[in-house]
Amino acid sequence: MLKKIVSMSLLMGTIVFAQTQQFQNTLSLEKGAKSPAASLQDIHWLAGHWQGEAFGGVTEEIWSPPMGGSMMCSFRLVKDNKVNFYELCTIIEENNSLLLRLKHFHPDLKGWEDKDVTVDFPLVKVSDNRMYFEGFTIEKVNDYEINIYVVIQSDGKENEVKFNYNRID
């Protein structure tokens, strides 16, 4: 694994932002490392209605504009003209950085995770056209196309899956 260490000096000392390359397009934070400073303004371009294809069906994400320190998203996978599953997601401003949080739901809205459990992706790195959350990267290709790369575990193995979306609104 490639390791990259970026340090930032502050008046009262040094905070180290450390990341590890998980796959080609995804990163993870080193244990004990802090998320970099960021705000929702860094990802406001994500707001909108996006549609693509994955897992043998149509995928859809609808992201709200930033408001109240958060953005929210609904996701669904429609396969064979039936909903396969849903996700509810948020990106929130927390500790001067961003945190992506989601929950999965079956078509009947029964949750995959326990009632008070969420899947959290802390911010790892910000670049001109990408927001790297831990195991979850959002890439702006242009104003009408995005890619999302997610590390998914299946059969005991982790793989990076690419979701390509086009703006439909």
C-alpha positions in Angstrom: 0.0 0.0 0.0 1.2 3.5 -0.8 1.4 5.8 2.2 1.3 9.6 1.9 1.8 11.9 4.8 0.8 15.5 4.6 1.5 17.8 7.6 0.1 21.2 8.3 1.8 23.6 10.8 -0.3 25.6 13.2 0.6 28.2 15.8 0.3 25.7 18.7 2.0 22.7 17.0 1.6 20.3 14.2 -1.4 18.3 13.1 -0.7 15.4 10.8 -3.1 14.2 8.1 -2.1 10.7 7.1 -3.8 8.6 4.5 -3.4 5.2 2.9 -4.3 4.3 -0.7 -7.0 1.6 -0.4 -7.6 1.1 -4.1 -7.0 3.1 -7.2 -9.6 5.8 -6.3 -10.2 5.4 -2.6 -8.3 6.3 0.5 -8.4 5.6 4.2 -7.2 7.6 7.2 -4.3 6.3 9.2 -5.3 5.2 12.7 -5.4 8.3 14.9 -5.2 10.8 12.0 -7.5 13.8 11.8 -9.8 14.7 8.9 -8.7 17.8 7.0 -10.5 21.1 7.3 -13.4 21.4 4.9 -16.9 22.8 4.6 -20.0 22.0 2.5 -19.0 24.8 0.1 -16.2 22.4 -1.0 -18.9 19.9 -2.3 -21.9 22.1 -3.0 -21.7 21.1 -6.7 -23.0 17.7 -5.7 -26.5 19.0 -5.2 -29.0 17.7 -7.8 -30.6 14.6 -9.3 -28.2 12.0 -10.6 -28.8 8.7 -12.4 -26.7 5.8 -13.6 -26.4 2.1 -13.9 -24.9 -0.5 -11.5 -25.5 -3.9 -10.1 -27.7 -4.8 -13.2 -30.1 -1.9 -12.6 -30.7 1.8 -12.5 -29.2 3.8 -9.7 -30.4 7.2 -8.6 -29.1 9.7 -6.1 -30.9 13.0 -5.2 -28.6 15.4 -3.2 -30.0 18.5 -1.5 -28.2 21.8 -1.5 -26.3 22.6 1.7 -28.5 23.9 4.5 -28.3 23.8 8.3 -24.7 22.4 8.2 -25.7 19.4 6.1 -26.6 17.9 2.7 -28.9 14.9 2.4 -29.3 12.3 -0.2 -31.7 9.5 -1.1 -30.4 6.6 -3.1 -32.3 3.7 -4.7 -31.4 0.8 -6.9 -34.1 -0.3 -9.3 -33.6 -3.7 -10.9 -36.2 -5.6 -13.1 -38.5 -2.6 -12.5 -38.5 -3.2 -8.7 -36.6 -1.4 -5.9 -33.7 -3.6 -4.7 -32.7 -1.3 -1.8 -32.6 2.3 -0.6 -30.0 4.4 1.2 -30.4 7.7 3.1 -27.2 9.7 3.4 -25.9 12.9 4.8 -22.8 14.9 4.6 -22.4 17.0 7.7 -20.0 19.7 8.9 -18.4 18.3 12.1 -15.2 19.3 13.9 -14.3 21.8 11.1 -14.4 19.0 8.6 -17.0 16.8 6.8 -18.5 13.4 7.6 -20.5 11.3 5.2 -23.0 9.1 7.0 -25.5 6.6 5.6 -28.1 3.9 6.4 -29.3 1.1 4.1 -32.9 0.0 3.8 -34.7 -3.0 2.2 -37.6 -2.1 -0.2 -40.0 -2.3 2.8 -37.9 0.4 4.6 -36.6 -2.1 7.2 -33.1 -1.1 8.0 -30.0 -3.3 7.3 -28.1 -1.7 10.2 -29.3 -1.8 13.8 -31.6 1.1 14.8 -28.9 3.4 16.2 -26.1 2.3 13.8 -24.9 4.3 10.8 -22.1 3.7 8.3 -19.7 6.6 8.7 -17.1 7.8 6.2 -14.8 10.5 7.6 -13.2 12.9 5.2 -9.6 12.0 4.2 -8.6 14.5 1.5 -10.0 17.3 -0.6 -8.7 18.0 -4.2 -10.0 20.2 -7.0 -12.5 17.7 -8.3 -12.6 15.0 -5.7 -13.8 14.6 -2.1 -12.1 11.5 -0.5 -14.0 10.1 2.3 -12.7 6.9 3.9 -13.5 4.2 1.3 -15.9 6.5 -0.5 -14.8 9.0 -3.2 -17.0 11.5 -5.0 -15.5 12.9 -8.2 -16.8 15.8 -10.3 -16.1 14.9 -13.9 -18.0 18.0 -15.1 -21.2 19.9 -14.3 -23.3 17.0 -15.7 -21.3 13.9 -14.7 -20.0 12.5 -11.5 -18.3 9.2 -10.4 -18.6 7.7 -7.0 -16.1 5.0 -6.0 -17.0 2.9 -3.0 -15.2 0.1 -1.3 -17.7 -2.8 -0.9 -17.1 -6.0 1.0 -18.5 -9.2 -0.6 -17.7 -12.8 0.2 -15.0 -11.7 2.6 -13.2 -9.6 0.0 -13.1 -5.8 -0.5 -13.4 -4.3 -3.9 -13.7 -0.8 -5.3 -17.0 -0.3 -7.2 -17.5 2.7 -9.6 -20.8 4.4 -10.0 -21.1 6.7 -12.9 -23.9 9.2 -12.8 -25.3 11.9 -15.1 -27.3 14.9 -14.0 -31.0 14.5 -15.0 -32.4 17.7 -13.4 
